[in-house]
Amino acid sequence: MLKTLIRKAYRLEYINADRLAVWMRHADELGRRIGAWIRHESKQGAGV
């Protein structure tokens, strides 16, 4: 969802190509962190 909004901002020329690359890297990192958090929490719940 976030990446879709970032691409839309680029298409509507709210951000340039450089900012698009930066924001996409941030979105990727955010996805990795959320995924790791979810995996961590599911392991914690399984051990209880």
Buried (B, 14 or more C-beta within 10 A) or exposed (E): EEEEEBBEBBEEEEBEEEEBEEBBEEBEEEEEEEEEEEEEEEEEEEEE
